[in-house]
């Protein structure tokens, strides 16, 4: 079942909440056969986020990831299954 979650929606949310200086959201759902995002609907369940934000300054990796998860919590609740996060 499609989730309705798109890379564009995640991108908008992260841009609004974390004011990133670098942001890339990649839908990797198609690489996961048998999952909802592999059906070509444009919505997915597996995403990779590459993000840098001034809000990460002085924070450990776990704290940076928590900020990303907190920003996307309603998407996680809606079926976002896998989220790979790359910060620096």
N, CA, C and O of each residue as an XYZ file, in Angstrom:
352
protein
N       0.851     -1.184      0.000
C       0.000      0.000      0.000
C       0.896      1.246      0.000
O       1.791      1.359      0.837
N       0.663      2.176     -0.926
C       1.476      3.396     -0.975
C       1.319      4.229      0.287
O       0.240      4.297      0.876
N       2.403      4.853      0.685
C       2.393      5.657      1.910
C       2.010      7.104      1.660
O       1.573      7.795      2.580
N       2.167      7.570      0.432
C       1.946      8.978      0.137
C       3.130      9.844      0.519
O       3.084     11.064      0.359
N       4.188      9.232      1.022
C       5.380      9.963      1.447
C       6.312     10.117      0.248
O       6.655      9.141     -0.418
N       6.713     11.359     -0.014
C       7.614     11.619     -1.131
C       8.887     12.291     -0.636
O       8.925     12.887      0.440
N       9.927     12.177     -1.454
C      11.184     12.853     -1.134
C      10.959     14.359     -1.036
O      11.564     15.027     -0.198
N      10.094     14.889     -1.886
C       9.826     16.320     -1.880
C       9.180     16.763     -0.565
O       9.515     17.819     -0.027
N       8.258     15.954     -0.056
C       7.597     16.287      1.210
C       8.601     16.272      2.365
O       8.589     17.160      3.217
N       9.463     15.264      2.387
C      10.479     15.196      3.431
C      11.439     16.372      3.316
O      11.842     16.955      4.323
N      11.803     16.717      2.092
C      12.711     17.842      1.847
C      12.112     19.135      2.395
O      12.786     19.895      3.090
N      10.840     19.379      2.076
C      10.169     20.595      2.562
C      10.162     20.653      4.078
O      10.471     21.692      4.662
N       9.812     19.544      4.720
C       9.723     19.515      6.170
C      11.079     19.786      6.814
O      11.177     20.578      7.751
N      12.119     19.132      6.316
C      13.452     19.332      6.888
C      13.947     20.750      6.653
O      14.605     21.328      7.518
N      13.640     21.314      5.496
C      14.035     22.696      5.202
C      13.354     23.662      6.166
O      13.974     24.611      6.646
N      12.074     23.414      6.447
C      11.318     24.276      7.367
C      11.825     24.176      8.801
O      11.979     25.192      9.479
N      12.081     22.980      9.256
C      12.381     22.751     10.661
C      13.856     22.920     11.041
O      14.169     23.333     12.157
N      14.766     22.597     10.099
C      16.178     22.553     10.466
C      17.047     23.580      9.745
O      18.250     23.642      9.999
N      16.472     24.385      8.853
C      17.213     25.436      8.141
C      18.582     24.943      7.658
O      19.610     25.527      8.003
N      18.594     23.876      6.866
C      19.868     23.279      6.481
C      20.679     24.131      5.508
O      20.137     24.918      4.731
N      21.982     23.946      5.578
C      22.888     24.561      4.606
C      23.153     23.591      3.464
O      23.594     24.000      2.390
N      22.888     22.316      3.690
C      22.961     21.276      2.657
C      21.835     20.311      2.951
O      21.640     19.894      4.093
N      21.082     19.953      1.895
C      19.977     19.011      2.084
C      19.730     18.243      0.797
O      19.512     18.822     -0.267
N      19.768     16.943      0.923
C      19.450     16.053     -0.184
C      18.608     14.918      0.389
O      18.984     14.296      1.382
N      17.469     14.656     -0.242
C      16.607     13.557      0.172
C      16.441     12.639     -1.031
O      16.010     13.069     -2.101
N      16.787     11.375     -0.842
C      16.768     10.402     -1.924
C      15.800      9.284     -1.571
O      15.908      8.676     -0.506
N      14.855      9.013     -2.463
C      13.930      7.892     -2.275
C      14.620      6.633     -2.777
O      14.848      6.478     -3.977
N      14.949      5.742     -1.863
C      15.619      4.487     -2.209
C      14.643      3.311     -2.181
O      15.062      2.154     -2.204
N      13.361      3.601     -2.132
C      12.352      2.556     -1.988
C      12.364      1.562     -3.134
O      12.128      0.372     -2.925
N      12.633      2.031     -4.333
C      12.637      1.151     -5.488
C      13.666      0.046     -5.402
O      13.536     -0.973     -6.081
N      14.680      0.224     -4.586
C      15.720     -0.793     -4.419
C      15.305     -1.860     -3.415
O      16.067     -2.788     -3.142
N      14.111     -1.735     -2.870
C      13.650     -2.669     -1.838
C      12.406     -3.395     -2.327
O      11.289     -3.089     -1.912
N      12.614     -4.353     -3.207
C      11.504     -5.110     -3.794
C      10.625     -5.700     -2.696
O      11.111     -6.201     -1.683
N       9.326     -5.625     -2.929
C       8.384     -6.159     -1.967
C       7.894     -5.125     -0.976
O       6.963     -5.388     -0.214
N       8.513     -3.942     -0.974
C       8.068     -2.870     -0.095
C       7.196     -1.908     -0.893
O       7.260     -1.877     -2.122
N       6.399     -1.141     -0.204
C       5.425     -0.261     -0.849
C       6.052      0.688     -1.858
O       5.451      0.957     -2.898
N       7.227      1.194     -1.582
C       7.835      2.173     -2.464
C       8.364      1.619     -3.756
O       8.782      2.377     -4.631
N       8.356      0.297     -3.897
C       8.874     -0.321     -5.110
C       7.808     -0.430     -6.191
O       8.059     -1.030     -7.236
N       6.628      0.133     -5.968
C       5.533     -0.061     -6.916
C       5.386      1.049     -7.954
O       4.446      1.024     -8.749
N       6.293      2.016     -7.960
C       6.263      3.055     -8.987
C       5.228      4.143     -8.775
O       4.946      4.891     -9.711
N       4.655      4.265     -7.605
C       3.617      5.269     -7.364
C       4.172      6.655     -7.084
O       3.424      7.633     -7.091
N       5.476      6.752     -6.836
C       6.067      8.051     -6.511
C       6.135      8.316     -5.027
O       6.702      9.321     -4.598
N       5.565      7.428     -4.239
C       5.693      7.560     -2.791
C       6.489      6.371     -2.281
O       6.564      5.332     -2.937
N       7.087      6.535     -1.096
C       7.975      5.477     -0.664
C       8.030      5.245      0.825
O       7.311      5.862      1.610
N       8.924      4.318      1.189
C       9.098      3.925      2.574
C      10.555      3.955      3.008
O      10.841      3.918      4.205
N      11.481      4.021      2.056
C      12.920      3.977      2.349
C      13.583      5.232      1.776
O      13.552      5.458      0.566
N      14.174      6.034      2.638
C      14.786      7.282      2.192
C      16.172      7.458      2.793
O      16.473      6.940      3.868
N      17.006      8.197      2.077
C      18.325      8.613      2.562
C      18.311     10.139      2.631
O      17.893     10.811      1.688
N      18.770     10.672      3.752
C      18.839     12.119      3.949
C      20.296     12.504      4.193
O      20.956     11.963      5.080
N      20.778     13.442      3.395
C      22.102     14.038      3.607
C      21.851     15.485      3.994
O      21.311     16.262      3.207
N      22.243     15.841      5.202
C      21.861     17.149      5.726
C      22.938     17.730      6.633
O      23.568     17.017      7.414
N      23.131     19.027      6.513
C      23.963     19.811      7.420
C      23.130     21.001      7.859
O      22.423     21.604      7.051
N      23.213     21.337      9.126
C      22.420     22.436      9.655
C      23.187     23.130     10.775
O      23.923     22.483     11.519
N      23.017     24.444     10.897
C      23.609     25.148     12.030
C      23.098     24.603     13.368
O      23.777     24.723     14.388
N      21.917     24.014     13.366
C      21.347     23.450     14.595
C      22.136     22.231     15.083
O      21.977     21.808     16.228
N      22.981     21.670     14.223
C      23.791     20.512     14.591
C      25.081     20.910     15.303
O      25.762     20.062     15.880
N      25.411     22.185     15.262
C      26.680     22.657     15.817
C      26.856     22.238     17.277
O      26.004     22.503     18.124
N      27.977     21.580     17.546
C      28.300     21.163     18.895
C      27.559     19.936     19.380
O      27.741     19.517     20.523
N      26.711     19.340     18.518
C      25.929     18.181     18.924
C      26.588     16.884     18.442
O      27.182     16.839     17.365
N      26.474     15.855     19.242
C      26.956     14.533     18.877
C      26.082     13.963     17.756
O      24.972     14.436     17.512
N      26.594     12.962     17.098
C      25.884     12.334     15.975
C      24.475     11.895     16.378
O      23.521     12.144     15.641
N      24.333     11.264     17.506
C      23.017     10.799     17.951
C      22.048     11.966     18.128
O      20.877     11.848     17.769
N      22.502     13.066     18.662
C      21.644     14.247     18.853
C      21.249     14.854     17.513
O      20.117     15.313     17.355
N      22.161     14.865     16.547
C      21.827     15.369     15.199
C      20.757     14.491     14.561
O      19.800     14.993     13.970
N      20.925     13.182     14.686
C      19.942     12.255     14.120
C      18.591     12.417     14.803
O      17.554     12.337     14.144
N      18.587     12.642     16.108
C      17.339     12.829     16.838
C      16.580     14.055     16.314
O      15.354     14.022     16.208
N      17.292     15.125     15.990
C      16.647     16.314     15.419
C      15.952     15.975     14.102
O      14.844     16.444     13.842
N      16.600     15.166     13.280
C      16.003     14.761     12.002
C      14.776     13.886     12.258
O      13.717     14.115     11.675
N      14.915     12.894     13.120
C      13.773     12.027     13.436
C      12.607     12.829     14.008
O      11.457     12.607     13.629
N      12.894     13.749     14.909
C      11.832     14.563     15.493
C      11.102     15.382     14.431
O       9.880     15.517     14.483
N      11.847     15.927     13.469
C      11.241     16.727     12.396
C      10.340     15.877     11.503
O       9.381     16.383     10.920
N      10.651     14.590     11.398
C       9.917     13.718     10.478
C       8.989     12.734     11.190
O       8.501     11.793     10.564
N       8.740     12.930     12.466
C       7.989     11.950     13.251
C       6.629     11.604     12.654
O       6.252     10.432     12.646
N       5.888     12.578     12.158
C       4.572     12.240     11.615
C       4.678     11.394     10.356
O       3.775     10.609     10.067
N       5.769     11.538      9.597
C       5.986     10.678      8.433
C       6.355      9.261      8.882
O       5.938      8.280      8.266
N       7.124      9.165      9.938
C       7.461      7.855     10.496
C       6.177      7.164     10.958
O       5.984      5.972     10.716
N       5.318      7.908     11.613
C       4.037      7.361     12.068
C       3.154      6.933     10.891
O       2.323      6.035     11.030
N       3.338      7.581      9.726
C       2.517      7.302      8.548
C       3.072      6.169      7.684
O       2.469      5.812      6.672
N       4.220      5.601      8.077
C       4.720      4.459      7.318
C       6.135      4.574      6.785
O       6.608      3.669      6.097
N       6.821      5.667      7.086
C       8.238      5.764      6.713
C       8.966      4.644      7.447
O       9.038      4.645      8.676
N       9.502      3.695      6.696
C      10.030      2.463      7.278
C      11.532      2.538      7.569
O      11.996      2.068      8.608
N      12.279      3.131      6.647
C      13.726      3.167      6.800
C      14.244      4.563      6.442
O      13.869      5.138      5.420
N      15.108      5.090      7.300
C      15.662      6.409      7.101
C      17.156      6.363      7.382
O      17.580      6.209      8.528
N      17.949      6.496      6.323
C      19.395      6.564      6.474
C      19.764      8.040      6.550
O      19.405      8.814      5.663
N      20.470      8.435      7.592
C      20.804      9.847      7.818
C      22.298     10.034      7.770
O      23.051      9.343      8.456
N      22.724     10.990      6.942
C      24.129     11.369      6.850
C      24.247     12.837      7.225
O      23.683     13.700      6.553
N      24.982     13.124      8.304
C      25.218     14.498      8.733
C      26.716     14.721      8.855
O      27.501     13.776      8.925
N      27.091     15.992      8.879
C      28.507     16.306      9.136
C      28.591     17.593      9.890
O      29.688     18.048     10.213
